[in-house]
Amino acid sequence: MIDLKLDLSNAKVIVGIDGNLFTEYRYSHAVCRPFFSPVQTADGQRLTRIYPMETVDGEDHDHYHHRGICVAHGLVNGYDLWTEETNHGAMLQRSAPAVEVVGDIGIISGIVDWFGPAAQPLLEEQRTIRIQADGANRIMDHCSEFRAVHGDVTFGDTKEGGLISIRVPTTMNASAAGRIENSAGQIYENGEGEEVTWGQRAAWVDYSGPLASGEEWGFTVVDHCGNPRHPTHWHVRGYGLFTANPFGIHDFNGDESIDESMTIAGGDTTVFRYRLIIHPGRGLTGSRIRELIDAFQTQ
């Protein structure tokens, strides 16, 4: 059973599954974007890096802006909405999100407004996240409907960003004991060889490895076949960053002459959908994960 509790005083939605905390959707304007953290197993093991929200021994403390699971991009109408450096923009939840449970699915939805560093309005995002349990697996279906209500919106060509972004726990890093695999059959694990999965196009990518306890868990992110530029490119790194980025083409190809920026004309809407499957085990160890991948593509 899934349970959603809207905690207005702390600006978060608490998501429980079968009486245990699964995650929290944090939308306070004290941080420049909404994000999910912590994300954890039924017995309380952390599935994402907790820094910078907390400091834990053994975790990497690089890239302050990598917060749990989030949406961000580093070049929107020329502004940085990825890092939290000087002159960055922000994505701010417009009032509290709506929460409801329909059958066995918990739904979090609302408007996220994207702004430049001087509060310039850039776009309006209708964000909807549908969360459910499937046995030991956890499924998060994410939909971002980008509405160019303030004029043209250009997502610039940069690797710095991801329309769904995850920072895995340090113990899971593929540069150490973790594993990255994509739908094209490319694999990078245990820090061996080159990061062949970085910048590649794929219908899905799986990032898995040990938690602090040694127990193996993983994330599979699926790019919906109806998304612009499907199959997307992936900014997925051995040090723990895992993002779907359809815009970083010149970086991924190592060619500065390329500019694959994407513009949404004023008044138009563009939709991106992703499925995140959180699963026990290393890699796609069970056929059920592949079934969940295929099922998403028919929705």
C-alpha positions in Angstrom: 0.0 0.0 0.0 1.2 3.5 -0.9 0.7 6.5 1.3 1.4 10.2 0.5 1.5 12.8 3.3 1.7 16.5 2.4 3.9 18.2 5.1 3.2 21.9 4.5 5.3 23.2 7.4 8.4 21.5 6.0 7.5 21.9 2.3 7.7 18.2 1.4 5.6 15.2 0.4 6.4 12.0 2.4 6.0 8.8 0.4 5.5 5.6 2.3 5.1 2.1 1.0 3.7 -0.7 3.2 4.3 1.5 6.2 7.9 2.2 5.5 9.4 5.5 4.3 10.3 5.3 0.6 11.2 8.9 -0.3 10.4 12.5 0.2 9.7 15.1 -2.5 11.3 18.3 -1.2 10.1 21.5 -2.7 11.2 24.3 -0.4 12.3 27.5 -2.1 15.4 27.4 0.2 16.9 25.2 -2.5 16.9 26.1 -6.2 14.9 23.1 -7.4 12.6 20.4 -6.1 14.2 17.0 -5.6 13.6 13.5 -4.0 15.7 12.7 -1.0 16.2 10.4 0.8 15.3 7.5 -1.4 15.6 4.2 0.5 14.9 0.5 0.7 12.1 -0.8 2.9 14.7 -1.5 5.7 16.1 2.1 5.5 19.2 1.7 3.3 19.9 4.7 1.3 19.6 4.4 -2.5 20.9 7.8 -3.4 23.8 10.0 -2.2 22.6 12.1 0.8 25.2 14.9 0.3 24.7 17.9 0.4 21.6 17.6 2.5 23.6 15.7 5.1 27.3 14.8 5.5 28.0 11.1 5.9 31.4 9.5 6.3 32.5 7.7 3.2 30.4 9.7 0.7 32.0 11.8 -2.0 31.4 15.5 -1.6 31.8 16.7 -5.1 29.2 18.5 -7.2 27.1 20.2 -4.5 24.2 20.5 -6.9 23.7 16.8 -7.4 20.6 16.4 -5.1 19.0 12.9 -5.0 16.6 12.7 -7.9 15.8 15.9 -9.7 15.3 17.8 -13.0 17.6 20.5 -14.2 19.5 21.8 -17.2 22.6 24.0 -17.5 21.6 26.2 -20.4 18.0 27.5 -20.7 17.8 30.7 -22.7 21.4 31.2 -21.9 21.1 30.8 -18.1 22.5 28.1 -15.9 19.8 26.0 -14.1 22.0 23.1 -13.3 24.8 24.2 -10.9 24.3 26.3 -7.8 27.2 28.6 -8.6 27.0 32.4 -8.8 24.3 33.6 -11.1 22.4 30.3 -11.4 18.7 30.2 -12.1 16.0 28.3 -10.2 13.1 25.9 -10.7 10.5 26.7 -8.0 7.3 24.8 -7.1 4.3 27.1 -7.5 2.5 26.5 -4.2 2.2 23.1 -2.7 1.9 20.1 -5.1 -1.3 18.2 -5.3 -1.2 14.6 -3.9 -3.6 11.7 -4.4 -3.6 8.0 -4.3 -5.6 6.2 -7.1 -5.7 2.5 -6.5 -2.1 1.4 -5.9 -0.5 4.5 -7.5 0.5 7.7 -5.6 0.5 10.8 -7.7 2.4 14.1 -7.0 1.6 16.9 -9.4 1.9 20.7 -9.8 3.5 23.6 -11.6 7.2 24.3 -11.4 8.3 27.7 -12.7 11.7 28.1 -14.2 13.5 31.4 -13.7 16.8 33.0 -14.7 19.2 34.4 -12.1 17.4 37.8 -11.9 14.0 36.2 -11.6 13.4 36.3 -15.4 10.5 33.9 -16.1 11.6 31.2 -18.6 9.0 28.5 -18.8 6.2 26.7 -16.9 6.5 23.0 -16.3 3.6 20.8 -15.4 5.3 18.1 -13.5 3.5 14.8 -12.6 5.2 11.8 -10.8 3.3 8.5 -10.4 4.8 6.2 -7.9 4.0 2.5 -7.3 5.4 -0.7 -5.9 5.8 -3.8 -8.0 7.0 -6.5 -5.7 10.4 -5.4 -4.4 10.7 -3.0 -7.3 9.7 0.7 -7.0 8.5 2.5 -10.1 8.5 6.3 -10.6 6.9 7.5 -13.8 8.0 11.1 -14.4 6.3 13.5 -16.9 7.5 17.1 -17.6 5.2 19.1 -19.8 7.2 22.2 -20.7 5.0 25.2 -21.7 6.6 28.1 -23.4 4.2 30.6 -21.9 6.7 33.5 -21.7 8.0 33.3 -25.3 10.5 31.0 -27.0 12.5 28.6 -24.7 15.8 27.2 -25.9 17.4 24.2 -24.2 21.1 24.8 -25.0 23.5 22.2 -26.2 25.5 21.2 -23.1 26.2 18.0 -21.2 25.6 19.8 -17.9 22.0 18.7 -17.2 19.4 16.0 -17.3 15.7 15.9 -17.5 15.8 13.1 -15.0 19.0 13.1 -12.9 20.1 10.7 -10.1 23.2 10.8 -7.9 23.8 7.2 -6.9 25.4 6.4 -3.5 29.2 6.5 -3.5 29.4 2.7 -2.9 27.5 2.2 -6.2 29.9 4.2 -8.3 30.9 2.3 -11.5 34.4 3.6 -11.2 34.7 1.4 -8.1 32.3 -1.6 -7.5 29.3 -0.5 -9.5 28.0 -1.3 -13.0 26.5 0.7 -15.9 24.7 -1.1 -18.8 22.6 0.4 -21.7 20.1 -1.0 -24.2 22.8 -1.1 -26.8 24.7 -3.7 -24.8 27.5 -1.4 -23.7 28.8 -2.0 -20.2 31.2 -0.2 -17.9 31.8 -1.7 -14.4 34.3 -2.0 -11.6 36.3 0.9 -13.1 37.7 -1.3 -15.9 38.4 0.2 -19.3 36.7 3.3 -20.7 33.3 4.7 -19.8 31.8 3.4 -23.0 28.2 4.2 -21.9 28.9 8.0 -21.5 27.2 10.2 -24.1 25.7 7.2 -26.0 22.2 7.0 -27.3 20.1 4.3 -25.7 16.4 3.5 -24.9 17.4 2.7 -21.3 20.3 2.7 -19.0 20.8 0.7 -15.8 23.2 1.8 -13.0 23.6 -0.8 -10.2 26.0 -1.8 -7.4 26.5 -2.3 -3.7 24.9 -0.2 -1.0 26.9 0.5 2.2 25.8 -2.9 3.5 27.1 -4.7 0.4 23.6 -5.5 -0.7 23.2 -4.9 -4.5 20.5 -2.5 -5.8 20.1 -0.5 -9.0 18.2 2.0 -11.1 16.9 1.5 -14.6 15.8 4.7 -16.4 13.7 4.4 -19.5 13.4 7.0 -22.2 9.9 7.0 -23.6 9.7 6.3 -27.3 7.5 9.4 -27.8 10.1 11.8 -26.4 11.8 14.3 -28.6 15.2 12.8 -29.8 14.5 9.3 -28.7 16.6 7.4 -28.0 18.2 10.0 -25.8 21.9 10.6 -25.0 23.0 9.8 -21.4 25.3 11.8 -19.2 26.1 8.8 -17.1 29.4 8.7 -15.3 31.5 6.3 -13.2 31.6 8.8 -10.3 27.9 8.4 -9.7 26.0 10.9 -11.9 23.2 9.4 -14.0 21.2 11.7 -16.2 19.1 11.5 -19.4 20.3 14.5 -21.5 18.9 14.9 -25.1 20.7 18.2 -25.5 24.5 17.7 -24.9 25.3 16.6 -28.4 28.5 18.6 -29.1 30.0 17.5 -25.8 29.1 13.9 -26.4 30.5 13.9 -29.9 33.5 16.0 -29.0 32.7 18.5 -31.8 32.4 22.2 -30.9 31.0 22.9 -34.4 27.8 21.1 -33.5 24.9 23.0 -31.9 21.9 20.7 -31.3 20.0 23.2 -29.0 16.2 22.7 -29.0 13.7 25.6 -29.1 10.1 25.4 -28.0 8.3 28.2 -29.8 6.4 30.7 -27.7 2.9 29.3 -27.0 3.9 25.7 -27.7 4.3 22.7 -25.4 6.8 19.8 -25.4 6.5 16.7 -23.2 9.2 14.4 -21.9 8.4 11.2 -20.1 10.7 8.8 -18.2 10.3 5.7 -16.1 12.6 5.0 -13.2 12.7 1.4 -11.9 14.4 0.9 -8.6 15.3 -2.7 -8.2 17.2 -5.2 -6.0 20.1 -7.0 -7.6 23.0 -6.1 -10.0 21.9 -5.3 -13.5 18.7 -6.5 -15.2 18.8 -9.7 -13.2 15.1 -10.6 -13.7 12.8 -10.6 -16.7 10.3 -8.5 -14.7 12.5 -5.4 -15.2 12.4 -5.9 -19.0 8.7 -6.3 -18.8 8.4 -3.0 -17.0 10.6 -1.4 -19.6 8.4 -2.7 -22.5 5.2 -1.9 -20.7 6.2 1.8 -20.3 6.8 2.1 -24.1 3.2 1.1 -24.8 1.7 3.7 -22.5 
